[in-house]
Amino acid sequence: MSIRRKVKVRGGVAVVSAAVMALTLAGCGDGDDNKPDGPQKSASPQAQGSVSQKPTPGAGQSSQPTQVIATLNGETGMALVINSAVRDPGGYLTISGQIKNTGSQPYRNTVPWRGNEVIGTGESVAGATMVDKVGKKRYYVLRDSEQCLCTTGVSSVDAGETIPFFAQFPSPPATTAEVEFSLPTFGTATVKISG
């Protein structure tokens, strides 16, 4: 299944429905009810990232609290909060969450987020990677003929602004339970895979 969402950030306005994100991700499951009843336990934090099990306040319009499985700290008050890493039966793994500017100034250094392995990705988070340390393999964001299968259109993040984030990767083997996720200008964190 291909998941594609565009986020336009022009003049500091981001319009994306958190409810649509939750419904889209809910549809990516394989039909099994193997979801945990409570918060998942995650691995120890990496040097620059941190792992948390607290719900994100005000993260969405859903009645259920959004679980935070990792937080990657970035430059000047930026944080990337990961809410899910879901494997789907089509052979993809989608990492979703939010990019938050907790600082007092707009953040405009989004060019490194694009990555440099494919020229012309435009304003995106195509530079995100995940590493399966057990399988000794690095994964890059998937791309179709036009663009990455990830959040696009992010040219800046205003102070106090939160932008929905997603990046879709090839799924590592079913035996891989966690990966290290990173995005340029942010730290690295270990993320537990569900599904």
N, C-alpha and C positions, 0 to 999 in steps of 0.2 A: 504494500500500500504506500502510495506516495502522499506525504503530507507537505503542503506548501502554504505558507502564510506570509503575507507582506505587511510590514509595519512601516508606515510613512511617518517620518518625523521631520516636519518642516515647520518652522516657527514654534517649536517646542510642543506641538500637539500630537499625541499618540492616540490612535483610535483603534483598539482591538478588544474584542469581547472575551473576557476570561471564561465566560460560560461556554463559548464556542470551542475554546481550547480544551476545556475539561471534557466536553462531549466528544471531540475529535479523538482525544487520547483514550477515552473509555471505549471507543469503537475499535481501537487497535489491538485489543486483547485477543487471545485465542479461544475465548469462551470458557476457559477453566476458572473456577472460583478459588484460585491459589493466592488471593490477595491477603496480606497480613491483617489481623484484627486490630493491631495497634501500631505504633511507630516502629519502623524498622531500625535495627541496630546497624550502625555503619562503622566502617573501619576507622582507625586513628587518623587524625588530620595530617596533611602534608605540611611541609615547611611554611608555605605561604598561604595555604587554604585552611579552612576550618570546617568541621563537620558538626551539625547540630540536629536535634530531633524536635525542635519546637515548631509549632505551626506559624506560618507567616501571617501577621496581622494585616487585614485589609488587602490580601493578595488577589482576591477574586470576589465574584458575586455569588459564588456557590455557598450553600448552607453548611457544607463540610469544611473544616479548616484544611488549608493546604499544608502538606508535610514538607519540611525542609530537610533534604538529605545531604546537602553540602552547601557551603558558602565559600566563594573564591574572592579574596580581597584584591582590589586593583589600585590604580593610581588615584590620588586626590579624592578620596571618599567614595570611589566606585566599588560596587559589590555585585557579584553575579551569584544569585541564589538558585540552586537547582532543586526542583520539586519532584522530578521523576526521571527515571531512565528505564524506558519500557521497550522490551523486545517484542516485535510483532511477527506473526507467522510468515510474512512475506520476505523475511530475511533482513529486516531493518531494525535499528535500535535508535529510538528518538529520545534525546535529552531535552527536557523542557524546564523552564523556570522564568526568572525575571532579572533584568539588568536594572540596578538601582543607583541613582546618584544621591548619596547621603551627604555630599559636600554642599558648600554655599555658592559655588560657581558652576556655570554650565560646563559640561565636559565635551570637548570637541576632538579629542585624539582618537577617533574611531578608525582611521586608516589602517593601523596594524591589525584590526579585527578581520579585515578582508582576506588576509593570507596572501602569499605570493606564488603559490604553485600553479595557479591558473590566473592569467591576466584577464582583466575585464569582468571581475565578479561584481563590480559596483559596490555600493554601500551595503555591507552585509557582515555576517559573522562567519564567513566561509573559512577563516583561519583557525577555527576551533579544531582540536584534535583529541583523540582518545587513545590510550595505550593499554593493551592487554599485556601486563608484565609477565604473566605465566606463559602465555603463548608467544611472547616476544614479538609483538606486532603492533604497529602504529596504524590508526585508522583516520582518514580524512573525511570531511563533510561530503556527502553525495551531491552530485550535480546532474541536472538534465541538460538538454541541448541549449537552454536559454540561461539558466542561473543555478545557484546552489539550492539545495533543499534545506533551507535555513532562514532565519530572520533576515530580512533585507530592508533597505531604506533608512538605516540608522546613520544619520550624519552628525548628530549631537544628542546629548542627554542633558536636559535642564536640571538645575538644582532641585532636589526633592522629587524628581520624576522617576517613574518606574515603567519599564518597557518589557512586554512579554518577549520571551526568548525561546527559540527551539533550534536544534540542529539534528539532522538525521544522518546516520552513519550505516555502513554495512554492519550487520550483526556479527559479533565475535562468536566462537563456538558455544554451544549450549552449556558446556562445562565451565565457561568463564562466568564467575559470579560478580566480579567487580572490575572496573577499569579506572585508570587515571584520566581525568578530563582537564583540559586547559584551553585557554583563549588568550592570545597575546595581550599584554598589559595587566593580566590577572595572574594570581597564583595558580597552583595545581591542587586538585583535591581528588581523593578516592571516592568513587560513586558506585553504590551497590545497584545491580541490575535487577529489575523485576520482570517477570514473564518469561 
